[in-house]
Amino acid sequence: METITLQYDAMNQEAQSLIQLIEESGLFLILKDDVPNDLTIKAINEAKEGKTFKAKKVQDMINYLIS
């Protein structure tokens, strides 16, 4: 699946109509800034549960990411 980001002038009626057409088509998964996706929700929950890694040095972080 490919991801694209659209930026448009919300005051432009033609742009609003085009975005509405895209949303109503049902062909695309729409991710909005004000609605977190599943990955973001999972990360928030893990942080609340204390399932985080705190590196004291950059090398510690790199080693953690590699493993």
C-alpha positions in Angstrom: 0.0 0.0 0.0 1.2 3.5 -0.8 0.8 6.6 1.3 0.3 10.1 0.1 -0.2 13.3 1.9 -2.3 16.1 0.5 -2.1 19.7 1.6 -4.7 22.1 0.3 -6.2 25.5 1.0 -9.3 24.7 3.1 -10.9 28.0 1.9 -10.7 26.8 -1.7 -14.2 25.4 -2.7 -12.8 23.3 -5.6 -10.2 21.7 -3.3 -12.8 21.0 -0.7 -15.1 19.4 -3.3 -12.2 17.2 -4.6 -11.3 16.0 -1.1 -14.9 15.2 -0.4 -15.1 13.2 -3.6 -12.0 11.3 -2.7 -13.4 10.5 0.8 -16.9 9.5 -0.4 -15.5 7.2 -3.1 -14.5 4.7 -0.4 -11.4 3.7 -2.4 -8.9 5.2 0.0 -8.1 4.8 3.7 -8.2 8.4 5.0 -6.0 9.2 8.0 -6.7 12.6 9.5 -4.4 14.5 11.9 -7.1 14.7 14.6 -7.8 10.9 14.6 -4.9 8.7 15.6 -4.4 5.5 13.6 -3.9 2.0 15.1 -0.1 2.3 15.3 -0.3 5.6 17.2 -2.9 4.2 19.6 -0.7 1.2 20.2 2.3 3.4 20.9 0.3 5.6 23.3 -0.9 2.6 25.2 2.6 1.1 25.5 3.9 4.4 26.8 1.1 4.5 29.4 2.0 0.9 30.5 5.7 1.8 30.8 6.8 -0.4 28.0 9.4 2.2 26.8 13.1 2.2 26.3 15.1 5.1 27.7 18.6 5.4 26.3 21.2 7.3 28.2 23.5 7.6 25.1 22.8 7.7 21.3 24.8 4.5 21.0 22.5 2.7 23.5 19.5 3.7 21.3 21.2 2.5 18.1 22.1 -0.8 19.8 18.5 -1.2 20.9 17.1 -0.5 17.5 19.5 -2.9 15.8 18.6 -5.8 18.2 
